[in-house]
Amino acid sequence: MNPEQRPVNRFEETATNRLEEPAAANRFGMIGAVLCFALATIGAVQFLRPEGDLSTAPLANLANAISPANARTLPPSASPTLDAFGRSGAVKVRLALPGDRVEFPIAIAGGGDSLSYQWVSALDSTPAEPKRDLTAAPTIAPMHPGFYQLSVIRGGTREILAEPSLAVMVPFSRKLGDQVNGYRIGWYLAERLGAGYDHPAGFVEVRPEMLDLSITKHLKLADFVTHDDQKEVWPKYVALNPRLLDKLELIFTDLGSRVRPGLVVDMHSGFRSPLHNAQVENAARDSRHMYGDAADLAIDADGDGRITMTDELLVMLAVERVEERNPDLVGGLGLYTSRRFRTPYVHIDARGKRTRWQG
């Protein structure tokens, strides 16, 4: 089994920096002042299976939440609520398919009358969709793939929420053959074998100017781009699973990232397309990397400036604690320690089944 070390080129992977879980592995407000809008999504945050949904139910009756005495004419003063960032409080993106109903929990100071919303580009704030009334009904995701921010409007005043952003995916159904918009993805087992296998609901479209977008407190979109041989092909496409993002940030918190903001995370591999996965030596043919719910990474857990076996053992203990507290996030954990690897590292995924190995 070969490791996947952090490549010098973001989109290039060599035989000495690959890693994979083995195919056959060893097992061992005040209500008057603040109005909370929980704007619901149905099934858009997850892949095809809805388990582990971290959503907050919408307000059943908006009118009951608004006190007439407090319906003052004020700027929106909008802000996301704590549960807008996942269980960890550190996931900075929500996923949806075009036109989906989207939960976007926010708080609005002042009355809730005459409010509207509009999705704007996360890159340059240009409006992407017409304004819609902001009510207790769910917001509607834009119809085109991309990264968006929510703009809350009252009269001539608008306020753009920088975080979390909304990533509208390209639906899996738009995959033609082995490609999405000219980017070679390959074939999922579900396409070849049918029942019993899964595939992502869609893919996040990635352009060069998006690479540095933060998707969690510690991770950027670039961390999940496939390290394949399509360096000059844009846009690229990535499968992401918010459950993995939340799990990773819960692990980072367990390791002390709140008191040590400079936690060093060396991300080796995130999403791996089926085409690229087939080229990785000894890779599991149904690797969780292909679904966007696996990550290979090394962490300086003790903060001494080096990544050693001690660090990765600390990470493994953190994974065990996080899974014990959050059974719905259980998954695979692999430790890689061969001298062939530059440093020890771990594989972490959220497959829904506890699996352990060493490679």
Secondary structure by P-SEA (a helix, b strand, c coil): cccccccccccccccccccccccccccccccccbbbbbccccccccccccccccccccccccccccccccccccccccccccccccccccccbbbbccccbbbbbbcccccccbbbbbbcccccccccccccccccccccccccbbbbbbbbbcccbbbbccccbbbbbcccccccccccccccccccccccccccbbbbcbbbbbcccccccccccccccccccccccccccccbbbbbbaaaaaaaaaaaaaaccccccccccccccccccaaaaaacccccccccccccccccccccccccccccaaaaaaaaaaaaaaaaaccccbbbbbbbbcccccbbbbbbbcccbbbbbcc
